[in-house]
Each structure stands twice: as C-alpha cells, then as structure tokens.
C-alpha cells in the first residue's frame, strides 16, 4: 500500500538531521546540504559509479553526525564546544599551528586557574585523549547511521572522518587510498563549502591548494581546482534544501507511518546523547506525553502527534553549547538567552520536512506557559492547544525526575508537587498536569478529559460555536437534529458559565479547545 500523501521521505528527515548537525558545528543551516551538493559534483567530475555517488552523498551529509556524542568531552577540554568546532575550520588539523590552536582554546571561557589545570592534564597525553574522543565520535556515528537505515558502505566511511591523506590523522593514522574515496571527497567538500561561503571561490581554492597532499587527496584537489566555479555554483533557484534533496538517492521513496516514527525516535535518541544526564529523556517524554494525551481524551491522531513531538522536542539543544548545559551554577543573562532559543531551533530543524509542520510547531511550544511567561515566544493561553499543554507538562515532569548538573533528580512525588505548584501559579494546565501524573502512575482518579466536566460531544459543539456555527450548521456537521444541537449548546454554556458565542469562544481559547484534536 502506498504511503500517505503527507509523509516525508527518509532523505528529508536526514536533511533535517544535517541541519541539526550544522548547529552543533557552529555553521549556518544547510552547510552540510551544500557540502553534499558539492560532493556529488566532484563525484561526477571523477566519473564515479552511481553506487559510489550515492554513498558519497550520504557520507557527506551526515559525516559529523557523531559530533554531538562527544560534545560533553569537547566541553570538558575546550569549554564552548560549538565555538571551537566552528573555529577548527580555519586551521589545518596537524602540526604546530594546530597544537597552538588547541592550547589557545583549552577550557575556553573558564577562569585562568581552571584553564591551566586542564591544559596540564591534556598535555600529559594529548594524542591519547584526542584519539579516545575521536574513537567515541566515530563509534557513535556508525551506530546512528545504522539506526537511520544507512548501509554498511556509509557506516564504514564514517570511521575515517578524522584521518588525513598524509597519514597524520586519528585515531588509526590511515593514509592515502586507505581512506575510502567517499570520506576523502566528503572532507574536501565540507571544508571548501565553509571557505567558499566566507572567502568566495578564491578562498575555497586557496584552502584546498594549501592542504593538498596533507589533509586532502591531491587528485581530488586538482579535480576541484580545474573547475571551481561550476563545482561551487549556487543552485539555480537559490534553494540549497531542494537542490540537495534532488541529488538524494532515495528522494522519491516516501516513508510509511511506522517508518516516520522509527526515524523520529532515532532523532530523539540522537540529541539525547549530547549530555550524559539526558540519555533516554526524549523517549521517556514521548511515552509519557502520548499516554497523557490519551488520558486527557484526545483522539488517536492528536495522541500520535503529541507522542511524535515528544520524541523530537529537544532537537534544538544541539545548537547550544554543552558549556551551558553542563553548568552547575546559575546561568548568566546571555547564557539563558541561548537556552531560550533551543525550542525555536527545533522548529527551524523540522520546518521544511514535508508532513511535519504540526509536529514542529508542537515540539517548539514545549516550554510555553499559560500565563505568557514561557519561551521562546511567550505565547498566551489562547495560542496553546491541549496537545501543547500536555507536552509542556510531560517535559516538566520528566525533566524533574532526571538529574541535572545544578541539582539532584527529584523523587516522583516531589516532581508531582512541582507540577501542581506550577498549576497554582498559572503556568501549567490543570487537566494536562493531572493527565501526565495519571500516566506517570501517581495514585489519583483518572483525569477528566476536558475542563468543567464537558463531554466529548459538548467539546465538539463548543468548537463549532466558537467558530461561528449556527444551531442548524452544528446539527448538519454532527448529524444530529437541530433541537438536539440547541440542547447541547445550552448545556455547554451552563457548564462553562457563559451566555453567548463570544464567551464560549474565549473559553475555548483559554482552555486550548478551539482547534480540532
């Protein structure tokens, strides 16, 4: 059976993942997509087979997929892991210049005494420490590539991401043609994309020429420098996303619903590896939010939507340095502004994926509050539907039950008390919170699915009234008599304490009941 019209292809979800990787590298969105486009053009110049070209595309697109998994170690050695990764593109990763770069960036942003201690520790066995970190990176990259359904050829190539043509790379010091052609092309494409964006064609040619025979394969550099303008040319329509997806091997193969769920789960697991204390967080939030949505009376489609958003709600975390996530003390105003940005980044990562617009918006609202005090947009209660409210409560509860660098994990009872305190403060929705606590196994009566004891039929009536439907239109929509429709309207008004459509509309907005689901 054909996949539903609005499901994305695997290529689209991997493109979204590459945008997340861009954030972790300190690069603008679509850096890896443009790199993959450059890599396919190089492949065509070299006359490689279709199989090799397809492998090169995905190797380039996700070559740094493991960068988040070693972010904790990166931050331990270098402070701001994202800033250091961004600056690494400006220096050849070998010899004295690279060692000077590392020394200048050790414990970046930390007090001098701490920097000196870290420097001393690193210098005792610099290559050993870096090799261990790179091994962790490569191992996690291979595991994630397998989870994403990429073949053994891509997985094998990813283990060579830090090797150099001259044999001076890590962890194994592989040289020359011992590095798969897929990775040799990916390495060149990745670096020249950055230098082309910052220094034009001349800048890209200069870095390739300077590192010819060192980091890069001389034959590949020569193929590039023979026609750099064509290889670096922007897409005709100026849309890197669409142009890069056009080169994806499986761009026409749409996922079925199970396939979408599998990849969204993998994306959630991917971002949770960024910090040791968030391992399993997204899976737990997704399960809790989905069960709570069902307990709150949402229909099957809304339950599935809430569960999916739970899996990917934290994708934007990868765009914030582990130096901030791992801070044991209070955040500065500037640091908190970066934290406040991560739900927006989640939306940015997912927004172009076909069929995931609702998932993206719901995921991006997981830190919004009914009183407008949430972030990133400070939305009021009228803009937050019941799925938004359930997801926010699920995130708050699950996060409370997990340890953080600045506190120990709360007991389930303490986490429940914190949620109810936030209800009293006007931040969280009472129905959503009770649904989450019910789903989490707290001893309580099953929550009412809707406020003020509204039945599912009365909620349907309320939505229609709020959107201006007459009693006749309600009867036609719900396939009931006009008299029955009028009785439903009167009972609904009585339960919620209003006397007209305007009052009903405001009530529906305030309680997240204005939209279907």
Buried (B, 14 or more C-beta within 10 A) or exposed (E): EEBEEEBBBBBBBBBBBBBBBBBBBBBEBBBBBBBBBBBBBBBEBBEBEEEBBBBBBBBBBBBBBBBBBBBBBBBBBBBBBBBBBBBBBEBBBBEEEBEEBBEEBBBBBBEEEEBEBBBEBBEEEBEEBBBBBBBBBBBBBBBBBBBBBBEEBBBBBBBBBBBBBBBBBBBBEBBEEEBBBBBBBBBBBBBBBBBBBEEEBEBBBBBBBEBBEBBBBEBBBEBBBEEBEEBBEEBEEEBBBEBBBEBBBBBEEBBEEEBBBBBBBBBBBBBBBBBEBBBEBBBBBBBBBBBBBBBBBBEEEBBBBBBBBBBBBBBBBBBBBBBBBBBEEEEEEEBEEBBBBBBBBBBBBBBBBEBBBBBBBBBBBBBBBBBBEBBBBEBBBBBBBBBBBBBBBBBBBBBBBBEBEEEEBBEBEEBBEBBBEBBEEEBBBBBBBBBBBBBBEBEEEEBBBBBBEBBEBBBBBBBBBBEEBBBEBBBEBBEBEBEBBBBBBEBBBEBBEBEEBEBBBBBBBBBBBBBEB
